[in-house]
Structure formats: C-alpha cells, structure tokens
Amino acid sequence: MTLTLAKWSLDEYHRMVDLRLLADRRVELLNGEIIEMSPESTAD
C-alpha cells in the first residue's frame, strides 16, 4: 500500500478557514501540511 499525502496551498487553507472547517481546532499550515498545534501552557 502506498501512502500519498495531500499538500495544501495557502489559498486552500484560507478557504477551509473561511468555511469554518477548522474552527474548533488549533492548526497552522507548514510546508503544505496542516499541523495540529498543542495547547499553550500557562506560566505559573
């Protein structure tokens, strides 16, 4: 089985944001990949 990754363009990423497909997720686009970011920790 061959695994093929989809690479996203900046325009495609912004379109997903506009459509609120990523509204409940903390993500960013890095090198064509949508990466889920871990929550920021709070400093005590």
Jmol script that loads the backbone (N, CA, C; Angstrom):
load data "model"
ATOM      1  N   MET A   1       0.848  -1.186   0.000  1.00  0.00           N
ATOM      2  CA  MET A   1       0.000   0.000   0.000  1.00  0.00           C
ATOM      3  C   MET A   1       0.887   1.241   0.000  1.00  0.00           C
ATOM      4  N   THR A   2       0.581   2.168  -0.875  1.00  0.00           N
ATOM      5  CA  THR A   2       1.330   3.406  -0.975  1.00  0.00           C
ATOM      6  C   THR A   2       0.546   4.524  -0.303  1.00  0.00           C
ATOM      7  N   LEU A   3       1.226   5.289   0.519  1.00  0.00           N
ATOM      8  CA  LEU A   3       0.609   6.413   1.217  1.00  0.00           C
ATOM      9  C   LEU A   3       0.948   7.689   0.463  1.00  0.00           C
ATOM     10  N   THR A   4      -0.060   8.448   0.097  1.00  0.00           N
ATOM     11  CA  THR A   4       0.142   9.723  -0.590  1.00  0.00           C
ATOM     12  C   THR A   4      -0.439  10.828   0.272  1.00  0.00           C
ATOM     13  N   LEU A   5       0.384  11.816   0.569  1.00  0.00           N
ATOM     14  CA  LEU A   5      -0.063  12.952   1.363  1.00  0.00           C
ATOM     15  C   LEU A   5      -0.502  14.081   0.451  1.00  0.00           C
ATOM     16  N   ALA A   6      -1.585  14.736   0.820  1.00  0.00           N
ATOM     17  CA  ALA A   6      -2.042  15.904   0.077  1.00  0.00           C
ATOM     18  C   ALA A   6      -1.303  17.123   0.615  1.00  0.00           C
ATOM     19  N   LYS A   7      -0.783  17.935  -0.267  1.00  0.00           N
ATOM     20  CA  LYS A   7      -0.160  19.199   0.121  1.00  0.00           C
ATOM     21  C   LYS A   7      -1.169  20.304  -0.153  1.00  0.00           C
ATOM     22  N   TRP A   8      -1.367  21.179   0.809  1.00  0.00           N
ATOM     23  CA  TRP A   8      -2.354  22.237   0.709  1.00  0.00           C
ATOM     24  C   TRP A   8      -1.671  23.548   0.346  1.00  0.00           C
ATOM     25  N   SER A   9      -2.324  24.341  -0.475  1.00  0.00           N
ATOM     26  CA  SER A   9      -1.825  25.679  -0.789  1.00  0.00           C
ATOM     27  C   SER A   9      -2.354  26.659   0.257  1.00  0.00           C
ATOM     28  N   LEU A  10      -1.770  27.827   0.287  1.00  0.00           N
ATOM     29  CA  LEU A  10      -2.235  28.854   1.213  1.00  0.00           C
ATOM     30  C   LEU A  10      -3.675  29.249   0.890  1.00  0.00           C
ATOM     31  N   ASP A  11      -4.008  29.349  -0.400  1.00  0.00           N
ATOM     32  CA  ASP A  11      -5.386  29.680  -0.792  1.00  0.00           C
ATOM     33  C   ASP A  11      -6.366  28.610  -0.317  1.00  0.00           C
ATOM     34  N   GLU A  12      -6.008  27.342  -0.452  1.00  0.00           N
ATOM     35  CA  GLU A  12      -6.876  26.253   0.004  1.00  0.00           C
ATOM     36  C   GLU A  12      -7.054  26.299   1.518  1.00  0.00           C
ATOM     37  N   TYR A  13      -5.976  26.564   2.223  1.00  0.00           N
ATOM     38  CA  TYR A  13      -6.030  26.660   3.688  1.00  0.00           C
ATOM     39  C   TYR A  13      -6.961  27.797   4.118  1.00  0.00           C
ATOM     40  N   HIS A  14      -6.815  28.966   3.500  1.00  0.00           N
ATOM     41  CA  HIS A  14      -7.680  30.099   3.830  1.00  0.00           C
ATOM     42  C   HIS A  14      -9.130  29.802   3.492  1.00  0.00           C
ATOM     43  N   ARG A  15      -9.366  29.058   2.437  1.00  0.00           N
ATOM     44  CA  ARG A  15     -10.737  28.667   2.074  1.00  0.00           C
ATOM     45  C   ARG A  15     -11.337  27.773   3.159  1.00  0.00           C
ATOM     46  N   MET A  16     -10.542  26.830   3.678  1.00  0.00           N
ATOM     47  CA  MET A  16     -11.020  25.967   4.771  1.00  0.00           C
ATOM     48  C   MET A  16     -11.331  26.793   6.022  1.00  0.00           C
ATOM     49  N   VAL A  17     -10.512  27.794   6.284  1.00  0.00           N
ATOM     50  CA  VAL A  17     -10.762  28.684   7.425  1.00  0.00           C
ATOM     51  C   VAL A  17     -12.061  29.454   7.192  1.00  0.00           C
ATOM     52  N   ASP A  18     -12.231  30.003   5.991  1.00  0.00           N
ATOM     53  CA  ASP A  18     -13.453  30.750   5.666  1.00  0.00           C
ATOM     54  C   ASP A  18     -14.703  29.892   5.801  1.00  0.00           C
ATOM     55  N   LEU A  19     -14.596  28.621   5.453  1.00  0.00           N
ATOM     56  CA  LEU A  19     -15.734  27.701   5.554  1.00  0.00           C
ATOM     57  C   LEU A  19     -15.915  27.149   6.971  1.00  0.00           C
ATOM     58  N   ARG A  20     -15.051  27.553   7.871  1.00  0.00           N
ATOM     59  CA  ARG A  20     -15.072  27.143   9.290  1.00  0.00           C
ATOM     60  C   ARG A  20     -14.860  25.642   9.449  1.00  0.00           C
ATOM     61  N   LEU A  21     -14.147  25.024   8.523  1.00  0.00           N
ATOM     62  CA  LEU A  21     -13.847  23.595   8.628  1.00  0.00           C
ATOM     63  C   LEU A  21     -12.833  23.325   9.735  1.00  0.00           C
ATOM     64  N   LEU A  22     -12.072  24.343  10.098  1.00  0.00           N
ATOM     65  CA  LEU A  22     -11.032  24.185  11.115  1.00  0.00           C
ATOM     66  C   LEU A  22     -11.337  25.014  12.364  1.00  0.00           C
ATOM     67  N   ALA A  23     -12.585  25.405  12.523  1.00  0.00           N
ATOM     68  CA  ALA A  23     -12.965  26.362  13.566  1.00  0.00           C
ATOM     69  C   ALA A  23     -12.655  25.878  14.981  1.00  0.00           C
ATOM     70  N   ASP A  24     -12.797  24.608  15.256  1.00  0.00           N
ATOM     71  CA  ASP A  24     -12.613  24.106  16.618  1.00  0.00           C
ATOM     72  C   ASP A  24     -11.239  23.484  16.833  1.00  0.00           C
ATOM     73  N   ARG A  25     -10.322  23.761  15.910  1.00  0.00           N
ATOM     74  CA  ARG A  25      -9.003  23.132  16.008  1.00  0.00           C
ATOM     75  C   ARG A  25      -7.919  24.198  15.975  1.00  0.00           C
ATOM     76  N   ARG A  26      -6.848  23.932  16.698  1.00  0.00           N
ATOM     77  CA  ARG A  26      -5.691  24.827  16.687  1.00  0.00           C
ATOM     78  C   ARG A  26      -4.699  24.267  15.668  1.00  0.00           C
ATOM     79  N   VAL A  27      -4.698  24.830  14.483  1.00  0.00           N
ATOM     80  CA  VAL A  27      -3.862  24.312  13.407  1.00  0.00           C
ATOM     81  C   VAL A  27      -3.126  25.455  12.723  1.00  0.00           C
ATOM     82  N   GLU A  28      -2.067  25.087  11.998  1.00  0.00           N
ATOM     83  CA  GLU A  28      -1.404  26.031  11.119  1.00  0.00           C
ATOM     84  C   GLU A  28      -0.876  25.280   9.908  1.00  0.00           C
ATOM     85  N   LEU A  29      -0.616  26.019   8.862  1.00  0.00           N
ATOM     86  CA  LEU A  29      -0.124  25.436   7.614  1.00  0.00           C
ATOM     87  C   LEU A  29       1.398  25.577   7.588  1.00  0.00           C
ATOM     88  N   LEU A  30       2.093  24.440   7.527  1.00  0.00           N
ATOM     89  CA  LEU A  30       3.559  24.427   7.469  1.00  0.00           C
ATOM     90  C   LEU A  30       3.998  23.560   6.303  1.00  0.00           C
ATOM     91  N   ASN A  31       4.678  24.177   5.335  1.00  0.00           N
ATOM     92  CA  ASN A  31       5.194  23.438   4.183  1.00  0.00           C
ATOM     93  C   ASN A  31       4.121  22.605   3.494  1.00  0.00           C
ATOM     94  N   GLY A  32       2.913  23.156   3.389  1.00  0.00           N
ATOM     95  CA  GLY A  32       1.833  22.475   2.691  1.00  0.00           C
ATOM     96  C   GLY A  32       1.087  21.449   3.522  1.00  0.00           C
ATOM     97  N   GLU A  33       1.447  21.302   4.789  1.00  0.00           N
ATOM     98  CA  GLU A  33       0.777  20.349   5.676  1.00  0.00           C
ATOM     99  C   GLU A  33       0.040  21.105   6.772  1.00  0.00           C
ATOM    100  N   ILE A  34      -1.166  20.661   7.073  1.00  0.00           N
ATOM    101  CA  ILE A  34      -1.934  21.261   8.164  1.00  0.00           C
ATOM    102  C   ILE A  34      -1.547  20.528   9.433  1.00  0.00           C
ATOM    103  N   ILE A  35      -0.928  21.267  10.340  1.00  0.00           N
ATOM    104  CA  ILE A  35      -0.367  20.694  11.566  1.00  0.00           C
ATOM    105  C   ILE A  35      -1.215  21.117  12.758  1.00  0.00           C
ATOM    106  N   GLU A  36      -1.631  20.145  13.559  1.00  0.00           N
ATOM    107  CA  GLU A  36      -2.379  20.444  14.778  1.00  0.00           C
ATOM    108  C   GLU A  36      -1.394  20.863  15.857  1.00  0.00           C
ATOM    109  N   MET A  37      -1.648  21.992  16.471  1.00  0.00           N
ATOM    110  CA  MET A  37      -0.750  22.535  17.483  1.00  0.00           C
ATOM    111  C   MET A  37      -1.227  22.116  18.874  1.00  0.00           C
ATOM    112  N   SER A  38      -0.286  21.872  19.741  1.00  0.00           N
ATOM    113  CA  SER A  38      -0.646  21.540  21.121  1.00  0.00           C
ATOM    114  C   SER A  38      -1.067  22.821  21.840  1.00  0.00           C
ATOM    115  N   PRO A  39      -1.913  22.705  22.862  1.00  0.00           N
ATOM    116  CA  PRO A  39      -2.360  23.895  23.602  1.00  0.00           C
ATOM    117  C   PRO A  39      -1.163  24.588  24.256  1.00  0.00           C
ATOM    118  N   GLU A  40      -1.268  25.906  24.345  1.00  0.00           N
ATOM    119  CA  GLU A  40      -0.224  26.660  25.021  1.00  0.00           C
ATOM    120  C   GLU A  40      -0.323  26.392  26.518  1.00  0.00           C
ATOM    121  N   SER A  41       0.812  26.236  27.148  1.00  0.00           N
ATOM    122  CA  SER A  41       0.804  26.039  28.600  1.00  0.00           C
ATOM    123  C   SER A  41       0.818  27.401  29.279  1.00  0.00           C
ATOM    124  N   THR A  42       0.255  27.447  30.467  1.00  0.00           N
ATOM    125  CA  THR A  42       0.235  28.694  31.213  1.00  0.00           C
ATOM    126  C   THR A  42       1.427  28.718  32.166  1.00  0.00           C
ATOM    127  N   ALA A  43       2.050  29.857  32.269  1.00  0.00           N
ATOM    128  CA  ALA A  43       3.201  30.013  33.166  1.00  0.00           C
ATOM    129  C   ALA A  43       2.678  30.262  34.578  1.00  0.00           C
ATOM    130  N   ASP A  44       3.248  29.562  35.530  1.00  0.00           N
ATOM    131  CA  ASP A  44       2.839  29.743  36.929  1.00  0.00           C
ATOM    132  C   ASP A  44       3.733  30.709  37.638  1.00  0.00           C
TER     133      ASP A  44
END
end "model"
wireframe off; spacefill off
backbone 0.3
color backbone group
